[in-house]
Every structure is written in structure tokens, then in C-alpha cells.
């Protein structure tokens, strides 16, 4: 018997109107109307701009359960300062969270770096915690980091990182991976003692040995870095210039610094993106704050390359394009500072500091590039030493030291007391900014000295080869090289003393761990080589070695240090302990983890005497 059907079809049986396909990632990132196609071809905007058109599907509704069977505890919003809301139900949540993270940590720690599948479970709770930790790092102040955009995107998705669009997801993973280097969460550190917060004075004190934390966090840090590397490679962030991709490449090259390869693909992509974006900047975009911050970040990139003898990627044209006009020459800068400070109308010290900071850092970047091209680079190493370049470089280092001394030796930076915790950046004293800049300028020139001394020592250790002009000519060349090496060694000795003093007025512990680790290790290695060659060290040098050793023990909170480095330093200190003066027992740092807006670059945000700037 035929079935009688209703003449009026149900609404569900009607032909539904086709939904518009989702917007592509590029249009979403630019917040413009997208006209997606259904045949797989790029949208008109991407065709017009010549960019790669990709669309990341957005998962709607409740996320799927984990296939591994590991349950993520209910999301709570932790704070990087360790504050939590009191609740009777949080004890169960906390115990469940502890059980999950302990299991995951054991799985990661038991896997070798070669066979580990980089899929680390990032719960919303952990993502939020790591995002807050990132605000304490110096990388947080990078001009291309769209912190508000990323924070609001994560917050709108309840901190579920896998729901972000492609470019933001890669950036978020970079932030999470790098933040793991200072996190105090048990998911990162694993079982064992841990700080209650980043302001736990029972842990972060001058004489603390925090190396156990760096060893414990290393497996998870490597796992997160490997996971981020995979995502960044799959997303192709090196191909499309954007602020988010530039920031991701900037963080990726930091994560990959442990890799000794010289190709540095992420650093190349980072600077390529910056050049493409900077070409569209208007003149009004290059403000004093913009110039100072960019000069600092370009300098740190070049010094890191110089210290580890990797190719310098920042050109002179890059410096001019990104930071503005070329400053005074180094000699003219010295004369200007000398005239200003010793003239009848002496300017305030901080005013002079802000005036010279950009040109000083600009010339440090230029000298680092010059050192690589003429003395320490691969091409320069194939040829005899360019003695003229070496002599000129030593003279430039002397001028850098003279400028720094003119500005800072007129005041005793050590006489200022430590500041209270969480001091507002609007009320910070002038001495805080002076200490910060003194630290930056000291480490910058010291890294150049150590790089030059290392190369001259390497050349001096090579067997003498007779040149075409005879043995006598080669002997004279060896004597001139020995003279240059002795001059560089004397400068390096002064640099060690200045570095030892600089760590006492450090801006923050993350500044030391994430910007100056290479400089401190170079200082330590110079002291060890000097002591080994002489069979011991002078009492005054032992004091400097003690300060450097203490700083390295604090760096161990984030990173694993070269094996035996600290023990060898302490062995030299022990031979003079009690027989030589030591630094006072005051706190080494004003505040090891200052608030996010009080980090090491915030001094550029609020000019002295202008509390309204932002």
C-alpha cells in the first residue's frame, strides 16, 4: 500500500540556503571582508596582494575529548604572582590537576629528545599561566608583539590555544614555549619544591643556587620548543610578512639558539618580515620610544650573533630604515658628552643618558658587524689578520668605555637602596633607569671585547707559517699579533670587573637569563682561562668571579649551564675566601621579577618627568 506523503514538506526537507564559506586567515588577520571561493582558488584580496590564501577551520561548540585518555582539569585562572581565589571546591581541582601534570611530566622526562613525539597537552589553565609569565620577559616589550590582540583572542576562546587562527596559534605556541623557561608551575617543573610565585623572596635571593630548576624544566621546555617548531614549519610563517609572523620568527630564533647551525632560518625570516613592514612606515611612526626600543632589540640580535660567531644579519641600511637617521660619529658623540657634562651648564645625568643611549647602542651594533666582517667572520678567518681593522676596533672600544665612564662614574650607583616590590613605573626613581642603562651599556661593550679577545687568542695559538716574504716577516707579524692580543686581554680583564659590578644593579632576573646569559658565560670562561694559564687568580679577581658565579647560579633557574662551569669558578673563589673583600650582603637585584610594566624596557615608555606618557 503506497505511503501517503504530506503535500507540505517539512522545513528540514527544504533545500537549505548554502552558507558562505569561512573567511581566509589573511583577511581575518587584517579584519577585512573576505570573498571566499568554493572551488579552492584564492580569494580576490589574496590574489591582489600576492599572498598565500589559507583557511583554518574553526571548531564550534565543545572541544573533542582527548584521545589519550588524559583528562584536563576544569579551567581556573591562575596568576603569575601565585594568587588564587579561595574556594572549597578548588582542593579537588588542584589534586586532579597535580595528578594530570605529574603523569604528563613523567612521560616527557622519560622520553629522549630523539624519539619523543612533540605533542604536549596544553590545558587552558597552563596556557593562561604561561601567557601571564611572558609579560615578565624582555621579549614582551618587542614593538611587533600585539599582546592585546593575542590576549583577547585567547580569552574569547577560554584559553583553548588550538582554536586560534593559524598565525595567532603559532605565535601563542611561541609565547607558551618561551614562558616555560621562567614558569613555576608543576606542569613545567615536575615533582619537587617550587616557588610559590615569581615574587617568592624565599627562593629568589642573591645567594640562591637555582640550577636544579633549570635541569627539571629542561625536558618540558624542549618538548614545547619541538612542538612549536613543527607548527611554525607547517604554517609557513616565513612566507607571509605580518607583525604576528615577524614576532613568531623572532621568538623561534630565540628558541632555536641552542642549535649551533649557522643558517639561522628564523632570524633571516624575522628580519625579512621587519624590512617589508618597515618599508611602509611613515615618518611620524618613528618616535623616540620606537627608535630606542628597536635599537636595543637590533643590538641584542647582532651581539648574540657576534658572541657565538654566527653571521650578522642586520645591515647598516636596516638600522637606518628601522631606527631613523644616522647618529653622530663615535668620536663626535664622545666630545658632545664630554662638553655637556663638563660645561658650565651641566645637564641632569638622566637627560644626558636619554640623549646618548640611541647613538651608543647604534654604534655597538655597527661595531659588532664590523668585527664580524673584518676579523671574526668566516671569510676574514681565511686570510691573515687585518691589523688595521683590529687597531681601529680597539680604539673604538676605548671610546665606548670612555663614554660609559663619563655618564656613570659621576654617581655611585651602588649607594641607592633596593626599591620596594611592585613599584609603579610612574613613580620609579631616576636611579632605577640609570642602573638599567649602565647594565645594558656595560654588557654590550663587554661582549665585543670578549669576541675580539677570543679570536685573537685563537690566531695566536696557530702554528707560525712562513710567508712569501720570509721567516723574519712572519715573526714580526706574530709579535704584532701578540701585542694586539695583550691589549685585548687587558680590556677583557676590565670588562670582567665591570660585568661583576653590573650584575649587582641588574634590572631583573629575566633580563639576565634571556639576554645576558652568553655574556656572563663568556666572562666566566675568560676568568677560567686566565686562572688556568697563571695557575691561580688574584684576590681582586676572585671577588669578581664570586659575583659571576652567583649570577650563573641564578641563571640556572631557566637554563642548564655548561657542566662543571660553576664548580670551577667556585674552586678559585674558595682559595681566597675570607682573605679578600666581598660585595655586601644587600640584594643583588632591585626586584628579580618586577611587574610587567616595570620590566627592563619600560624606562623607554615613560620619559623622566613625564608621568603621562605611555
C-alpha positions as CSV (number, residue, x, y, z in Angstrom):
1,X,0.0,0.0,0.0
2,X,1.6,3.3,-1.0
3,X,2.6,5.7,1.7
4,X,0.7,9.0,1.6
5,X,3.1,11.9,1.9
6,X,2.2,15.3,3.1
7,X,2.0,17.9,0.3
8,X,3.8,20.4,2.5
9,X,7.4,19.3,3.1
10,X,8.9,19.8,6.5
11,X,11.3,22.7,6.9
12,X,14.2,20.2,7.3
13,X,13.4,18.8,3.9
14,X,13.6,22.1,2.2
15,X,16.7,22.9,0.2
16,X,18.8,24.8,2.7
17,X,20.4,28.0,1.6
18,X,24.1,27.5,1.1
19,X,26.3,29.1,3.8
20,X,29.1,31.4,2.9
21,X,32.5,29.7,3.3
22,X,34.6,31.0,6.2
23,X,37.0,33.9,5.7
24,X,40.6,33.1,4.9
25,X,43.3,33.6,7.6
26,X,44.8,36.6,5.9
27,X,41.6,38.5,5.7
28,X,40.7,37.6,9.3
29,X,44.1,38.8,10.5
30,X,43.6,42.1,8.7
31,X,39.9,42.3,9.8
32,X,38.6,43.0,6.3
33,X,35.7,41.5,4.4
34,X,36.6,38.3,2.6
35,X,35.1,36.9,-0.6
36,X,36.0,33.2,-0.3
37,X,35.5,30.8,-3.2
38,X,34.2,27.3,-3.2
39,X,36.5,25.8,-5.8
40,X,39.7,26.0,-3.8
41,X,41.1,29.1,-5.6
42,X,42.5,32.0,-3.6
43,X,40.1,34.9,-2.6
44,X,40.3,38.1,-4.6
45,X,42.2,40.0,-1.8
46,X,44.9,37.4,-1.6
47,X,45.3,37.4,-5.4
48,X,45.6,41.1,-5.3
49,X,48.2,41.2,-2.6
50,X,50.0,38.1,-3.9
51,X,49.8,36.3,-0.5
52,X,49.2,32.7,0.2
53,X,45.4,32.1,0.8
54,X,44.8,29.6,3.6
55,X,41.7,28.9,5.7
56,X,41.9,27.3,9.1
57,X,38.6,25.6,10.0
58,X,37.3,26.9,13.4
59,X,35.8,24.3,15.6
60,X,32.5,25.3,17.0
61,X,30.9,24.0,20.2
62,X,32.5,21.9,22.9
63,X,36.0,20.6,22.0
64,X,36.5,16.9,21.5
65,X,37.8,14.8,24.3
66,X,41.4,13.9,24.4
67,X,42.2,10.5,22.7
68,X,45.0,9.7,25.1
69,X,42.6,9.4,28.0
70,X,44.2,12.2,30.0
71,X,41.5,14.4,31.4
72,X,42.2,18.1,31.6
73,X,41.0,19.5,34.9
74,X,38.4,22.3,35.0
75,X,39.8,25.6,33.9
76,X,40.8,28.1,36.6
77,X,42.6,31.4,36.0
78,X,45.9,31.3,37.8
79,X,48.1,34.3,38.3
80,X,51.8,34.6,37.6
81,X,52.1,36.1,41.0
82,X,50.7,32.9,42.6
83,X,47.3,34.4,43.8
84,X,44.3,32.1,43.7
85,X,40.7,32.6,44.6
86,X,39.7,30.9,47.9
87,X,37.1,28.2,47.2
88,X,36.0,25.0,48.8
89,X,36.0,23.1,45.5
90,X,39.5,24.1,44.5
91,X,41.1,21.3,46.5
92,X,39.6,18.6,44.3
93,X,40.5,20.6,41.2
94,X,44.0,21.1,42.4
95,X,44.6,17.5,43.2
96,X,43.3,16.4,39.9
97,X,45.5,19.0,38.1
98,X,48.5,17.7,40.1
99,X,47.8,14.2,39.1
100,X,47.5,15.0,35.4
101,X,50.6,17.2,35.2
102,X,52.7,14.8,37.1
103,X,51.7,12.0,34.8
104,X,52.5,14.1,31.7
105,X,55.8,15.3,33.1
106,X,57.0,11.8,33.8
107,X,56.1,10.8,30.2
108,X,58.0,13.7,28.8
109,X,61.0,13.3,31.1
110,X,61.3,9.6,30.3
111,X,61.4,10.2,26.6
112,X,64.7,11.1,24.8
113,X,64.8,14.2,22.6
114,X,65.3,12.0,19.6
115,X,62.2,9.7,19.9
116,X,59.8,12.0,21.7
117,X,56.6,12.8,19.8
118,X,56.2,16.5,20.4
119,X,52.5,16.6,21.5
120,X,52.4,18.3,24.9
121,X,49.0,18.7,26.4
122,X,48.4,22.4,27.0
123,X,45.4,22.8,29.3
124,X,43.6,26.2,29.3
125,X,44.9,26.6,32.9
126,X,48.5,26.2,31.8
127,X,48.1,28.4,28.7
128,X,46.8,31.3,30.8
129,X,49.6,30.9,33.4
130,X,52.3,30.9,30.7
131,X,50.8,33.8,29.0
132,X,51.0,35.8,32.2
133,X,54.6,34.7,32.8
134,X,55.5,36.0,29.3
135,X,54.8,39.6,30.5
136,X,57.9,39.3,32.8
137,X,60.3,38.6,29.9
138,X,62.1,41.3,28.0
139,X,60.7,39.9,24.7
140,X,57.3,41.0,25.9
141,X,58.3,44.6,25.0
142,X,59.0,43.9,21.4
143,X,57.3,46.6,19.2
144,X,55.7,44.0,17.0
145,X,54.1,41.9,19.7
146,X,50.3,42.5,19.6
147,X,49.8,41.5,23.2
148,X,46.3,42.8,23.4
149,X,45.1,41.1,20.2
150,X,46.5,37.8,21.3
151,X,45.3,38.1,24.9
152,X,41.7,38.9,23.8
153,X,41.7,36.1,21.2
154,X,42.8,33.6,23.8
155,X,40.4,34.9,26.4
156,X,37.4,34.7,24.0
157,X,38.2,31.1,23.4
158,X,38.6,30.3,27.1
159,X,42.3,29.9,26.6
160,X,41.9,26.9,24.3
161,X,45.0,27.5,22.2
162,X,44.1,25.0,19.5
163,X,41.1,27.1,18.4
164,X,43.1,30.1,17.4
165,X,43.6,31.1,13.7
166,X,46.8,29.8,12.2
167,X,49.1,32.8,12.6
168,X,47.9,33.6,16.1
169,X,48.1,29.9,17.1
170,X,51.8,29.7,16.1
171,X,52.5,33.0,18.0
172,X,50.7,31.7,21.1
173,X,52.8,28.5,21.0
174,X,56.0,30.5,20.7
175,X,54.9,32.6,23.7
176,X,54.0,29.5,25.7
177,X,57.3,27.7,24.9
178,X,59.5,30.6,25.9
179,X,57.5,31.3,29.0
180,X,58.1,27.8,30.2
181,X,61.7,29.0,30.9
182,X,60.5,31.0,33.9
183,X,57.3,29.2,34.9
184,X,56.9,27.9,38.4
185,X,54.0,25.6,37.5
186,X,54.3,22.0,38.5
187,X,53.4,21.0,34.9
188,X,56.7,22.6,33.8
189,X,59.0,21.9,36.8
190,X,57.6,18.4,37.6
191,X,57.6,17.0,41.2
192,X,59.7,18.6,43.8
193,X,60.0,22.0,45.5
194,X,58.8,25.0,43.5
195,X,58.5,28.8,44.1
196,X,55.1,30.0,45.3
197,X,55.2,32.8,42.8
198,X,57.7,34.9,40.8
199,X,58.0,37.2,43.8
200,X,58.8,34.5,46.3
201,X,61.7,36.0,48.2
202,X,62.5,32.7,50.0
203,X,63.6,31.4,46.6
204,X,64.9,34.4,44.6
205,X,67.6,35.7,46.8
206,X,71.2,36.7,45.9
207,X,72.9,33.7,47.3
208,X,70.4,31.1,46.0
209,X,71.5,28.3,43.7
210,X,68.6,27.8,41.4
211,X,70.3,25.4,38.9
212,X,68.0,22.5,39.9
213,X,65.0,24.3,38.5
214,X,66.7,24.6,35.1
215,X,67.5,20.9,35.0
216,X,64.0,19.9,36.0
217,X,62.3,22.2,33.4
218,X,64.6,21.2,30.5
219,X,62.6,18.2,29.2
220,X,59.3,20.1,29.0
221,X,61.0,23.2,27.5
222,X,62.5,21.0,24.8
223,X,59.1,19.3,24.2
224,X,57.3,22.6,23.9
225,X,60.0,24.0,21.6
226,X,59.8,21.0,19.3
227,X,56.0,21.2,19.2
228,X,56.3,24.9,18.3
229,X,58.9,24.3,15.6
230,X,56.6,21.7,14.0
231,X,53.6,24.1,14.0
232,X,55.6,27.0,12.7
233,X,57.1,24.9,9.9
234,X,53.7,23.6,8.8
235,X,52.1,27.1,8.9
236,X,54.7,28.6,6.7
237,X,55.1,31.7,8.8
238,X,58.4,32.5,7.0
239,X,56.5,33.2,3.7
240,X,54.0,35.9,4.6
241,X,55.2,39.2,6.1
242,X,53.0,40.3,9.0
243,X,53.6,41.5,12.5
244,X,52.4,38.3,14.1
245,X,54.6,36.2,11.8
246,X,57.6,38.5,12.4
247,X,57.1,38.2,16.2
248,X,56.8,34.4,15.8
249,X,60.0,34.2,13.9
250,X,61.7,36.4,16.4
251,X,60.7,34.1,19.2
252,X,61.5,31.0,17.2
253,X,65.1,32.1,16.6
254,X,65.4,32.5,20.3
255,X,64.0,29.0,20.9
256,X,66.5,27.7,18.3
257,X,69.5,29.5,19.7
258,X,70.7,26.2,21.2
259,X,71.1,24.9,17.7
260,X,74.7,25.5,16.6
261,X,73.8,25.7,12.9
262,X,74.8,28.9,11.2
263,X,72.0,29.1,8.7
264,X,69.6,30.7,11.2
265,X,66.4,30.5,9.1
266,X,64.1,32.0,11.7
267,X,66.3,35.0,12.2
268,X,66.6,35.5,8.5
269,X,62.8,35.4,8.1
270,X,62.3,37.7,11.1
271,X,64.5,40.4,9.7
272,X,63.0,39.9,6.2
273,X,59.5,40.5,7.6
274,X,60.7,43.5,9.6
275,X,62.2,45.1,6.4
276,X,59.0,44.5,4.5
277,X,56.8,46.0,7.2
278,X,59.2,48.9,8.0
279,X,59.2,50.0,4.3
280,X,55.5,51.1,4.8
281,X,56.2,53.1,8.0
282,X,55.5,56.8,7.8
283,X,58.0,59.3,9.3
284,X,55.6,60.1,12.2
285,X,55.8,56.4,13.1
286,X,59.4,56.6,14.1
287,X,59.2,58.2,17.6
288,X,61.8,58.5,20.3
289,X,60.3,55.4,22.1
290,X,60.2,53.5,18.8
291,X,63.8,54.4,18.0
292,X,65.2,53.5,21.4
293,X,63.4,50.1,21.7
294,X,64.2,49.0,18.2
295,X,67.8,50.0,18.6
296,X,68.0,47.8,21.7
297,X,66.5,44.8,20.1
298,X,68.6,45.1,16.9
299,X,71.7,45.4,19.1
300,X,70.9,42.2,21.1
301,X,70.3,40.3,17.9
302,X,73.7,41.3,16.5
303,X,75.6,40.8,19.7
304,X,74.2,37.3,20.1
305,X,75.5,36.5,16.6
306,X,78.9,38.1,17.3
307,X,79.4,36.3,20.6
308,X,78.7,32.9,19.0
309,X,80.4,33.7,15.7
310,X,77.3,33.4,13.6
311,X,76.5,35.5,10.5
312,X,75.4,39.1,11.4
313,X,72.1,39.7,9.6
314,X,71.4,43.3,10.4
315,X,72.8,45.6,7.8
316,X,73.6,49.3,8.1
317,X,70.6,50.1,5.9
318,X,68.4,48.1,8.2
319,X,69.5,50.2,11.1
320,X,68.6,53.4,9.2
321,X,65.3,52.1,7.9
322,X,64.1,50.8,11.3
323,X,65.5,53.3,13.8
324,X,65.7,56.5,11.7
325,X,68.6,58.9,10.9
326,X,72.2,58.1,11.4
327,X,73.6,59.5,14.7
328,X,76.8,61.4,15.4
329,X,80.0,59.5,14.8
330,X,81.5,57.8,17.8
331,X,84.3,60.3,18.3
332,X,81.8,63.2,17.9
333,X,79.5,61.6,20.4
334,X,82.3,61.4,23.0
335,X,83.2,65.0,22.5
336,X,79.5,66.0,22.8
337,X,79.0,64.1,26.1
338,X,82.3,65.4,27.5
339,X,81.3,69.0,26.6
340,X,77.8,68.6,28.1
341,X,78.9,67.1,31.4
342,X,81.9,69.3,31.9
343,X,80.4,72.5,30.7
344,X,79.2,75.4,32.8
345,X,75.5,74.5,32.3
346,X,75.7,70.8,33.3
347,X,72.6,68.9,32.2
348,X,70.9,66.3,34.5
349,X,72.5,62.9,34.3
350,X,69.3,61.2,33.1
351,X,68.8,63.8,30.4
352,X,72.2,63.1,29.0
353,X,71.6,59.4,29.2
354,X,68.5,59.5,27.1
355,X,70.3,61.7,24.6
356,X,73.2,59.3,24.1
357,X,71.5,55.9,24.5
358,X,70.3,55.5,21.0
359,X,73.6,56.6,19.3
360,X,75.6,54.4,21.8
361,X,73.6,51.3,21.0
362,X,73.6,52.2,17.3
363,X,77.4,52.2,17.3
364,X,77.6,49.0,19.3
365,X,75.6,47.3,16.5
366,X,77.8,48.8,13.8
367,X,81.0,47.7,15.6
368,X,79.7,44.2,16.0
369,X,79.0,44.0,12.3
370,X,82.4,45.4,11.5
371,X,84.1,42.9,13.8
372,X,82.4,40.0,12.0
373,X,83.2,41.3,8.6
374,X,86.9,42.2,9.1
375,X,88.1,39.9,12.0
376,X,85.9,37.1,13.3
377,X,83.8,36.1,10.2
378,X,84.4,33.0,8.1
379,X,85.9,35.0,5.2
380,X,88.2,37.0,7.5
381,X,89.4,33.9,9.1
382,X,90.7,32.5,5.8
383,X,93.1,35.4,5.5
384,X,95.9,36.9,7.6
385,X,94.7,39.3,10.4
386,X,93.7,42.7,9.2
387,X,95.8,44.6,11.7
388,X,94.5,48.0,10.7
389,X,90.9,46.9,11.4
390,X,91.9,45.3,14.7
391,X,93.7,48.5,15.8
392,X,90.7,50.7,14.9
393,X,88.4,48.3,16.7
394,X,90.4,48.6,19.9
395,X,90.3,52.4,19.6
396,X,86.5,52.3,19.2
397,X,86.2,50.1,22.3
398,X,88.2,52.6,24.3
399,X,85.9,55.4,23.2
400,X,82.8,53.3,24.2
401,X,84.3,52.7,27.6
402,X,85.1,56.4,28.0
403,X,81.5,57.4,27.1
404,X,80.1,55.0,29.6
405,X,82.5,56.2,32.3
406,X,81.7,59.8,31.7
407,X,78.0,59.2,32.2
408,X,78.0,56.7,35.1
409,X,81.2,57.3,37.1
410,X,80.0,60.6,38.3
411,X,77.4,58.9,40.6
412,X,77.7,55.9,42.8
413,X,75.1,53.5,41.5
414,X,75.7,51.1,44.4
415,X,74.6,53.7,47.0
416,X,70.9,53.6,46.2
417,X,68.8,51.3,48.3
418,X,66.7,48.5,46.9
419,X,63.3,49.5,45.8
420,X,60.1,48.1,47.2
421,X,58.3,45.3,45.4
422,X,55.9,46.2,42.6
423,X,56.8,49.9,42.5
424,X,54.8,51.7,39.8
425,X,56.6,52.7,36.7
426,X,55.2,56.2,37.1
427,X,57.0,56.6,40.5
428,X,60.2,54.7,39.8
429,X,63.3,56.7,40.8
430,X,65.8,58.0,38.3
431,X,68.4,55.7,39.8
432,X,66.5,52.7,38.5
433,X,66.7,53.8,34.9
434,X,70.4,54.8,35.4
435,X,71.2,51.3,36.7
436,X,69.3,49.7,33.8
437,X,71.2,51.6,31.2
438,X,74.5,51.2,32.9
439,X,73.9,47.4,32.8
440,X,72.9,47.4,29.1
441,X,75.9,49.5,28.1
442,X,78.4,47.5,30.2
443,X,77.3,44.1,28.8
444,X,77.2,45.5,25.2
445,X,80.8,46.7,25.2
446,X,82.0,43.6,27.2
447,X,80.6,41.2,24.6
448,X,82.5,43.0,21.9
449,X,85.7,42.8,23.9
450,X,85.3,39.1,24.6
451,X,84.6,38.3,21.0
452,X,87.7,40.1,19.8
453,X,89.9,38.6,22.5
454,X,88.7,35.1,21.7
455,X,89.6,35.5,18.0
456,X,93.0,37.0,18.7
457,X,93.8,34.2,21.1
458,X,92.7,31.6,18.5
459,X,95.0,33.1,15.9
460,X,97.9,33.4,18.4
461,X,97.6,29.7,19.1
462,X,98.0,28.7,15.5
463,X,101.5,27.5,14.4
464,X,103.5,30.2,12.7
465,X,103.7,29.7,8.9
466,X,106.4,31.4,6.9
467,X,105.0,33.9,4.4
468,X,106.3,34.5,1.0
469,X,108.5,37.3,2.3
470,X,110.4,35.1,4.7
471,X,110.5,33.9,8.3
472,X,111.5,37.3,9.7
473,X,108.4,38.9,8.3
474,X,106.2,36.2,9.8
475,X,107.9,36.7,13.2
476,X,107.2,40.4,13.1
477,X,103.6,39.7,12.3
478,X,103.4,37.3,15.2
479,X,104.9,39.9,17.5
480,X,102.3,42.5,16.4
481,X,99.5,39.9,16.9
482,X,100.8,39.2,20.4
483,X,100.7,43.0,21.1
484,X,97.1,43.3,19.9
485,X,96.2,40.2,21.9
486,X,97.7,41.6,25.1
487,X,95.8,44.8,24.6
488,X,92.5,42.9,24.1
489,X,93.3,40.7,27.2
490,X,93.8,43.9,29.3
491,X,90.4,45.2,28.1
492,X,88.8,41.9,28.8
493,X,90.1,42.0,32.3
494,X,88.5,45.4,32.9
495,X,85.3,44.1,31.3
496,X,85.1,41.2,33.8
497,X,85.3,43.7,36.7
498,X,82.6,45.8,35.1
499,X,80.3,42.8,34.4
500,X,80.7,41.7,38.1
501,X,79.7,45.1,39.2
502,X,76.8,45.3,36.7
503,X,75.1,42.2,37.9
504,X,74.6,43.9,41.2
505,X,72.3,46.6,39.7
506,X,70.6,44.4,37.3
507,X,67.1,45.4,36.1
508,X,65.5,41.9,36.5
509,X,66.4,38.3,36.6
510,X,64.7,37.6,33.2
511,X,66.9,40.2,31.6
512,X,69.9,38.3,32.8
513,X,68.6,34.9,31.9
514,X,67.2,35.8,28.4
515,X,69.6,38.5,27.2
516,X,72.9,38.3,29.0
517,X,73.5,34.6,29.5
518,X,76.0,34.5,26.7
519,X,77.9,37.5,28.1
520,X,78.1,36.0,31.6
521,X,79.3,32.7,30.3
522,X,82.0,34.4,28.2
523,X,83.1,36.4,31.3
524,X,83.3,33.1,33.3
525,X,85.3,31.4,30.5
526,X,87.8,34.3,30.3
527,X,88.3,34.1,34.1
528,X,88.9,30.3,33.9
529,X,91.3,30.5,31.0
530,X,93.2,33.3,32.8
531,X,93.4,31.3,36.1
532,X,94.4,28.1,34.4
533,X,97.2,29.8,32.5
534,X,98.5,31.6,35.5
535,X,97.9,28.8,38.0
536,X,95.6,30.9,40.1
537,X,93.8,34.3,40.3
538,X,94.4,37.4,42.3
539,X,92.2,38.2,45.3
540,X,90.5,41.1,43.4
541,X,89.7,38.7,40.5
542,X,88.3,36.2,43.0
543,X,85.7,38.8,44.1
544,X,84.6,39.3,40.5
545,X,84.5,35.5,39.9
546,X,82.3,35.1,43.0
547,X,79.8,37.7,41.7
548,X,79.7,36.0,38.3
549,X,79.3,32.6,39.8
550,X,76.3,33.8,41.9
551,X,74.7,35.3,38.8
552,X,75.2,32.0,36.9
553,X,73.5,30.1,39.7
554,X,70.5,32.4,39.3
555,X,70.5,31.9,35.5
556,X,70.3,28.2,36.3
557,X,66.6,28.8,37.2
558,X,65.8,28.9,33.5
559,X,68.6,27.1,31.7
560,X,71.0,24.2,32.0
561,X,74.6,25.5,32.3
562,X,77.8,24.0,30.8
563,X,78.8,21.1,33.0
564,X,81.3,22.0,35.7
565,X,81.4,25.7,34.9
566,X,80.2,27.0,38.3
567,X,82.2,24.4,40.2
568,X,85.4,25.5,38.5
569,X,84.6,29.1,39.3
570,X,83.8,28.3,43.0
571,X,87.1,26.5,43.3
572,X,89.1,29.7,42.5
573,X,86.8,31.6,44.9
574,X,87.4,29.1,47.7
575,X,91.2,29.7,47.6
576,X,90.7,33.3,48.6
577,X,87.5,33.1,50.7
578,X,87.9,35.1,53.9
579,X,91.1,36.7,52.7
580,X,89.6,39.3,50.3
581,X,86.8,41.8,50.5
582,X,83.4,40.7,49.1
583,X,80.4,42.5,47.9
584,X,77.9,43.4,50.6
585,X,75.0,41.1,51.5
586,X,72.4,43.5,50.1
587,X,70.0,42.2,47.5
588,X,71.6,41.7,44.1
589,X,68.5,42.8,42.3
590,X,66.1,45.7,42.9
591,X,63.4,43.1,42.3
592,X,64.2,39.9,40.4
593,X,60.7,39.8,38.7
594,X,59.5,43.4,38.5
595,X,55.8,43.9,37.4
596,X,55.2,43.6,33.7
597,X,55.1,47.4,33.2
598,X,58.3,47.7,35.2
599,X,60.4,45.3,33.1
600,X,63.8,46.3,31.7
601,X,62.4,48.2,28.6
602,X,59.7,50.2,30.5
603,X,62.2,53.0,31.1
604,X,61.7,54.0,27.5
605,X,57.9,54.1,27.9
606,X,57.8,56.9,30.4
607,X,60.3,59.7,29.9
608,X,61.7,61.1,33.1
609,X,59.5,63.8,34.5
610,X,56.5,62.9,32.3
611,X,54.2,60.6,34.0
612,X,51.5,60.9,31.4
613,X,53.4,59.1,28.6
614,X,52.5,55.6,27.8
